[in-house]
Amino acid sequence: MRTPQHRIAETVASELRDRILAGADRLPTQDQLVTEFGVSYPSVREALRILETEGLVTVRRGSVGGAEVHRPDESSAAYHLGLALQGSAVSLGDLAAGLQLLEPLCVAEVARRADRLKTVVPVLTRNVDASAQAVADGAAFTRIAREFHDLVVEYTPNATVRYVVGSLVALWSAQEEKWADYVVTRGEYPSPAQARGAVRTHRRLVDVIAAGNASEAERVARKHLAATQAVLLERFTDDVVRAARGAKPHGRRTC
């Protein structure tokens, strides 16, 4: 049976959670919370521990104590999704198959954006140009090339799809970047020629997005995604997805 103190703490945590999700940048001090809610210090501390466990605050202790607020985003969503997948022993192959279903749909929606030439195409082009300059540096190339996928999903118009698929893409990106670091240290990273092939495909995707050809964009994206995933899955397809703290798209955009 839950103690009265724990129930009080949950009530306080619920109110503070709503404030954070509504956009609050900071929380009152513990002294102020005790006064505002008319509860004990242990109840306030328990409420803050609940929020800290959820990743919504970081409680600083000592003379500079307080609660630093963290609003949830794809990074936190990807981490918690990763915990769920890891806890269920979901394989990298299963995660890859899910992305093959969902990410190309995002590419098609981006190609349908009326403002794509002004808003999306210049950003994707800069990314492709940067990746072309990094083909000789395996780990750096993987990071920049994965950012291309992150960007496409970030520009998906539907917010719900953007957050759900963005979390999956962020989680896959974290797995792929770990793989790149591993194979680079073993001298086994795919050749610059293969990297240049990926650059050409990304340029092709930018072209069809610019042209507004949604069906072709989806087709190219699905084929390319399967090919890039195969490099990692060739060795690690049965490995379990690993939750990655800090997995996130590289640079949040307003869509």
Helices and strands as residue ranges (DSSP letters): H 4-21, H 30-37, H 41-53, E 57-60, E 66-69, H 74-87, H 92-111, H 116-119, H 121-132, H 138-154, H 159-185, H 192-211, H 214-236
